[in-house]
Amino acid sequence: MSQAIKVGIFGTICLVILAVLIWKIEDINPFHEKGVRIDAIFDTVAGLDDKASVRVAGVKIGKVDGIGLAGEKARVSMLLERPIPLTVGTRARISNMGLLGDKYVELVPGPRGAPPLPKGTILAGEAPVSFDQAIAKIDKIGDSIQGITGQLNSGPGGGAINRLLNSLESTSNEIRALVIENRLNVASTVANLNQVSATLARELPRLASEMERTVGQISQLVEENRGDVRGSLANIHELTDHLQTSVDNLNKISGKIASGQGTVGKLVNDEEAYHKVVSTLDSIKGGVDSVSSTIGALQKFRFDLDLNAYALKKDSQSNFILDIDPRNGPRLYRAGLSTTPSGNVTTKTQVITTTLPDGSKQVETINNVETQNSKVLTALFGYRAPNDLRLWAGFIEGAGGVSAEYPWKRTNLQFKFDAFDFNRPDKLRPHLRLSTRWQFTPNLYLIGGYDDPLEHNSLFIGGGIRWNDDNIKYLLGAVPKF
């Protein structure tokens, strides 16, 4: 058995194992229906990627299938792969999968008993509070605290507290002056009190008899409810003890603060401690800004992995490809490793010297061109043009070349053209490759086309597996922990 056949068998076995693993983890059903499409309008979808998951109560039921503009707002198209009854009042909101997780669309179904959601309804979207907004609110709270402490410590004699004491002293002086000015009125009031006393002296016997009768009634009432009154008095006494204990504790705490004991006391009385606290808060804010920028940088990259293999006319080829999308512009990057029958081309020179009968020597030089089936590298820089046309340039399978990819009208078909190795030995024309890819599931696809039509004209067909960010997370989560 040749080495190429062994490599092909090994690659096929790897593809089958990986396909089964993806089939089990992703619960892939290539024969299921397309699902139901529904749209939502958001003020902003910052951080939400195309193909992101759509969930209800945390359970994935579909994916995002297109993001565009609707006026000044963002319109998100979702494909629901699992049937779920949605009623009028259903809302859509953007959520995070953990602190550092990717964003996804959460559907909140409407109230039970409501009529079904009409076909073509556009949902109202809710965007979460961004991390920058939360940091801005924390900064405002810190500024307010600094303003209060500044008022307590600024100014002669304690600032605002000193002004309050001065106001109380001024009010006391005004009250004293008011009493002096109304001394005559006070005398008149005393005369009125004397008249009231005389009236009470005349009415006192009657009031005493009425009071005696009332006291008797109260005594009878207390006697009838003596048990309840005793329990209430005991509760009041216990509550008074607790209040007294709390007051004592507050007095101790305020005394320590006033004398500068403890952290709060030092902060109130020590100017240096106050400045240290402010400096520490500034350092914390700088650290939060640094963490925020780091998280933002990590979320800007998207990674896609491809593993495919196909059979050529006399051999086979397998490829491993990594695509990197920085998400901050039209730039793209691609790196890959391929095992190809048209790998490294080497030229071996053989010099043969022959001695003729007359003693002269004849030198003959023979150049042997050999093609080795070996591993070659791919490194490309890409540009995303309108209509998702992608143009690439760099090294293709160890030689300089260019490439173009075009998806067919938002379907699962993609057409690709490669041109590379323009300086082939023996005056061979450049290596061209025309291929078509059909993505019949989110992760599996078929590939076919013509390889090197200007020279060998080899028809090829094969398949492959493609992973995105969500698939890689599911695969890592499926690995058992020991």
N, C-alpha and C positions, 0 to 999 in steps of 0.2 A: 504494500500500500504506500503511495507516494506521500511526501510531507504535506502537499497542498490538500489532499483528501483528508488527512488527519486533522489539519487546521480547520477545514470546513466542518467536519463532524464535531469537533470540539466547540466551535462557534455555535453550531445548531443546538447542541445540548445546552449550552449556556443560555441561549435565547429561550429555549423551552422552559428551563428552570425559572428564569426571570419572568417569563410570561405567566407561569402558574402563580408565582409569588404576587405579581401585580393583580392577577385575576382574583386571588383570594382576598388581598388587602383592600383593593378598590371596589370589590363586588361588581366587576365589569360584566355587562350583558350586552354584547354587540347587536342583539336582535330587538332591543327595547325601542319604543317609540321616541320620537324627538322630544316630547314633553310640551309643556305650556309656556308660552313667552309672555312676560309681563314687564312693564317699564315703570320707572320711578324718577322723580325730579328732586335733585339735591342742590342746596346753595353751594356746596363744595364737596369734592370727592378726593381731597388730597390724601395720598397714601393708598388709595384703593386701586387695585390692578385688574386689568382684564383677565378673565378666567378665575377670579377670586370666588370663593364658595358663598352660597346662599343658604342660610340656616333658619330653622324655626325651633325655638326652645333649645338651641345649641346643636340640633341634629341637621346634618347637611342634606338638603333636598334639591340642590341645583347649583348653578354657577353663573357668574357674570359673563354675558356674551355680547359685549360691546359697550363702550363709553364714548359719549359725544356731547356736543353743546346744544342746548335748546335756549336760544337767546343768550342771556347772561348767566344762566344756570347750567348745571351738568345733568345730562339724561343718561341713566344707566338701564341697559336692557338685560333682563335676567331670563334664563332658561331653566324652568322647574322640571327636573327629571323624575321626581316622585309625585304621585297624585296627592294633593292635600286640599281640603275644602277651605276656600278663602271667602269671607263675607265682607259686606260693605262696612267700612271703618278700618280695614286693614292698613297698617302703616309700615314703612320701611325706614330703617335707621342703620347707620354705619357703626360697627363695634370693633373692638380689638380682641384678639385671641391671646389674652395675658398682657403683661407689661410690654414685652418685646415682640409679641406675636404680630402676624399680618392682620390686616383689616379685612372684614367680611361684611356682607349685608344680612342683617337680622330682620325677618318679617314678623310683625306682631299681628296675629289674626284679629279680626273684628269681633264684636260681641256675639255670643251664641244666640241663635234664633234670628239673626239678621239675614236679609236676602243674600244670595250668592253674589259675588263680585262680577259685574258685567264684563264681557269680553272687550278688551281694548282699553280698560281703565288704567289711567296713569296715577300711580300712588304718590302721596306726599312723603318726601324723604326728610329725615332728621339727621343732622351731622353732629357728632359728639364735640364736647368742649376740647379744644386743642391743648397740647402741653404748654405752648407759649402763653395762652390766655390764663391758664392756672398759675403760671409763674408770675404774670403781671398782677394778678389779684394778691398773691403773697407779697409782692413788692409794695403794693398799696397799703396792706396791713402793717408791714414793717415801717413805712413812712409815718403812719398814724401813731404807732407806738413811740417812735422817736420824737414826734411832735409833743406828745403828752409828757414824756420824761423831760423834754427841754423846757416845757412850761413849769414843771415842778422844780427844776434846778436853776432856772435862769432868773435874773433880776435880783435886786438887793433884798435880803431877808427871806428868800424862798420864792420869789416870783408870785404866782397866782395865789398861793396860800397866804402870803403876806398881805396881798390886796384884800383877801376875804376878811382877815383879822381887822384891818383898818376900817373896812366897811361896817363890821359889827360894832367897833368902838364909836364910829360916827353915829350909828343908829341909836346907841345907848345915850349919847349926849343929847340927841334930839328928843328922846323920850323924857329925859330929866328936865329939859327946858320946857317941854309941853306941860309937865306936871306943875312947874312953877307958874307958868302963865295961866293955868286953870285952877289956881288955889281956891278962889271963891266958889267955883263950881263944886269943888270937893267938899267945902263946908256945907253947901246946900244939900249935897248928897247925904252927909252925916245927919242933917236935920230930918231928912226923909226917913233915914234908918231909925231915928228916935221915935218918929210917929208910927212906924211899923212895929216897933217894940211895944208901944202902948196898946196898939191893936191886939198884938199877940197876948198881952197880959189879960185883956178882957176876954179873949176867946180861948185862953189856955185850958180852963176846966173842961169845956166841951171837947177840945182837941185831945185832952188827956183821956177822957172816957172813950172817945172813938179809937184812940191808939191802943187802949187797954183791950178793947174788944178785938181789934185787928191782931194784936200780939197773941191773944188766945187762939184765934183762928190759925195763925202761923204755927203756934206750938202744937196744935192738933195735927196740922199738915206735916210738920217735921216728925212727930211721933209716928204717924202712919208710914212715912217714907224714911225712917231712920237708917235702914240698911243701905238704901241707894245713896243717901247723902254721905254716909261714911265711906262708901267705895269711891264716890266722886272726889271727896276731900283727899283720900289717899292718892288718887291719880294726880290731882293737882299738886300735892306735895312732891310726888316723884318727878313730875314735869318741872317743878321749880328747882329741884336739886340738879336735874340735867342742864337746865338753862344756866344755873350758877356755875356749873363745871365748864360749860362752853364759854361763858364770859371770862372765867379765870384763864382758860387757855388762850383766848384772844388777847387778854391783857399781857400774858407772858410773851406771845408772839410779837405784839406791837412793841413791847419793851425791848426785845432783842433787836428788832429792826431799827428802832430809834438809837440803840447803842452801837449799831454797826455790826452785830453778830450775824453769822450765817451768810448764805449767798445773796439773798434779797437785801439784807442789811448793808452788805458791802456795796451792792449795786446802787442803793439809794444814797448812801453817804460818801462813797468813794468815787471821785471823778475819774480816776484811772481805770477802775473796774468797769465803769460805764463805757469808756472808750474801747476797752478790750472786747466787751460784748458786741459793740457796734462793728468792730473790726472782724470779729468771728462771724457775725451775720453776713458781712460783705464776702468773706472767704467762702461761706456756704453757698451764697448766691453764685459766685464764680464757678464752684464745683458743679452746681446744678446746670449752669449754662454749658459747661464742658461736656457733661453727660448728655445733655439734650442734643448738642451738635454731633456727638459720636453716634447716638441712636439714629439721628437723621441721616448720617452718612451710610450706615449699614442698610437702612431701608431703601436707599436709592438704587441698589443693585438687584438684578433678577438673573437667576441662573437656570439654564435648561441643559439637560444631558440627553444625548442620543447614542444608541448602540444599534447598528444595523449590519447586515451581511447579505450578499447576493452572489448568485452563480453566474460566471461568465462563460464564454464559449468553450474554453479549455481549462478554466481554473475558477477560483472564487476570490472574493475580496470582502474584508470586514473592516468596519470603521467605528471609532469611538470619538465623539464630538462634544465639546463644551462651548455653549454660547453664553456671553455675558452682555447684559443690557444695563448701562448705567442709569437709565431713566431720566437723565437730565438733558437730553438732546437727541439728535438723530444718529449719534455715534454708536457703533456696535463692535464687538470683539469675538473672535472664534479661534479655538485651539483644538487640535485633533491628532489622533494617532491611527494609522491605517496599516493593514497588512494586505499588500497588493502584488499581483504577479508582474506588474511593470514597475517594480521597485527600483533599487539602485542599479544603474547601468555602468559597468566597468569595462575598460579596454585593456587587454593584456597584450604586450608586445613581445614577440618571440624572434630572436635573431639566430639564424642558422648559417654557419660558416662551412663551406665545402672546399677541400683542396683538390685542385685539378691535376691531371697527370703531368702537366708541364711545370708543376710546382706553384702555380699561381692560386690565389684564394678567391672564392666567390662568396659574397655575403648576401643573404636573403632575409628580409624583414617581413614578418607576418603579424598583422594586428587582428586579435580575436576580441570581438565585442560580446560580452556576457551580461545577461539580465538576471538579477537575483531576486527571488521572492522574499522580500524583507520588510521590516517596519519602517515607515516614513512618516514625517511630521507635517502637520498643516497649521499655519498661523496666518490669520486674515484680519484686516481692518474693514469694517462695514459702514454703510450709510443707508439710513432708512428714508426712502423717497416717498412721495405721495402715493396713495392707494396701496400702502404697505409693500411697495417694491423695494427689495433689498439688494444693494450692490456691494461686492466684496473685491478686495485686491490684496495680494501678498504671496505667500507660499502655499501651493496646493500639492500635497503628496511629495514634498521635498523639492519642488520646482516652482519658479515664478509663474503666476497666472492670475486670472480674473474670474469672477463668478457673478451670476444674477439669479434671484429667486422671485417668483411672482405667484401669489395666491389667486385662484380663479374665483372672483366675484363672491367673496365671503363663504365659499364652500369648503369642503374638506380636501380639495385637490390643490396641489402646488406643483408648479413647473420650475425646473432648474436647468441652467446652462453653465458648464465649466469649460474653460480654455486655459491650458497650462503646458509647461515643458515645450517652449517654442524653439529650443536649440537641441533637438534630438540627434543622436548619432546616425550615420549612414543616410543623411539627408532625408530623414523621416519628417513628415509634416506634423504640425502641433497636435497635441493630444486633446481631443474634444470629447465632451460627454453630455448627452441629453437625457434627462430623467424626469419622471413624474411620480409624485408621492400621494397616496390616498390614505387619509387619517380616518379609519373606520371606527375607532374608539378614541377617547381622550388620550390614551397612552400607546396604542398599537397602530401600526400603519404598514402598508405594502408599498414597495418601490420597484420601478422597472424603467427600461429605456435602452438606449444605444451607447456603447462605450467605444471610443476611438473610431468613428465612422470613416475618417479619411485614410486609415491604414488597415486595421483588422476587422472593423465593422462587426462588433460582437454585441448581440442582443443579451440583456441580462434582466433578472427578476429576483426579488428577495423580499425581506421584511425587516422591521426594526421596532424598538421600544423607545419612547420618549418620556422623560420625567421633567416636571417643573418643580417649583419651590414646595407646593403642597404635597406632592408625591414623595419628595425626599423626606419631609417631616414625618409622614405616615410610615415610611420604611424604617426610619430611625426609632420611631415609637414602637414598632413591632419587634425590635430586637429584644430578647429576654434579658432581664437584669439579674445578675448573680450576687 
